[in-house]
Structure formats: structure tokens, C-alpha cells
Amino acid sequence: MRTLTIALIGFLTALSPAFAGHKDASEDKAAIKAAVMDYFHGQGEASEERLFRAFAADHATMVGVTKNDAGEDAIRSWKDMNEVLTNWASNENPPGGDRDGEILDMHITDGRIATVIFRSADRFYDALTLAKVNGEWKIIAKAFVLQ
């Protein structure tokens, strides 16, 4: 019986790092989701506070495929997210916070970088890259295509 008890204690001790890592992963997932939803609802509510909480604004970038005047696909890029976020926050007629959006896919690597595929209603798909900066998950890059 003593041998079985020692073996069981050894087994549970060996598993404890896996459970600790699982806790960290679930905390990271929750924090990443919160950042993505701050971006999504911040844009919908024209909330400067939520938008700047979601993005590493001084360093983030955005690139997207939009339509040009001829209706053809055109790639645009933005290097100053401060200006973009300020424009979104100054929207006098924001679409509202009750819009339909969802995280379609999320991958976290090394607990420090993550990718998220996000669907915003019937408007666009985002590919977001987030990094853990000083313990906080921030969007550092956004690529999008219109639906």
C-alpha cells in the first residue's frame, strides 16, 4: 500500500505542471478574448477607452483588402493606429454594441503570441495578431477582408 501511495503522489506531482499550464492557457484565452471584444465593441460603441485598451496603438499596423473606385480589390495599409482608433472613436453614428461577431479560431504560441480569426457580422473577417506586452494581451496587427 505504501508503494502505491508513493507512486500515486509521484504521478500527481508529475501532472501538476500540466494542470498549472492549463490554468495559464485558459487565463490567456480569456484575456485574448477580452482584448478582441474590446476592439469589436469599442468600434461598435465608438469607445476610445476600449479601442486603446485593445491595441498596442503606437506600434500596431493594419492592412486590408477593400474596393477601389472601379469596384476592384485594392490593398490598403495603415501604419498609424492612433489615428485609426481616434477616427473609430469619433464616429457620431456608431453601429452599436449589440452587433453580431465571433471568434472563429484562436492559437496561442509560447504564451506570448496569438492569432485570432474573427468574423464581424456580415461586414468583414479579421486576422488579428496579439502579443503579451508587460503581462497584457494587445493587438499588434490587423489584416482584414470584406465579406
Secondary structure by P-SEA (a helix, b strand, c coil): caaaaaaaaaaaaaaaaaaaaaaaaaaaaaaaaaaaaaaaaaaaaccaaaaaaacccccbbbbbbbbcccccbbbbbbccaaaaaaaaaaccccccccbbbbbccccccccccbbbbbbcccccccbbbbbbccccccccbbbbbcc
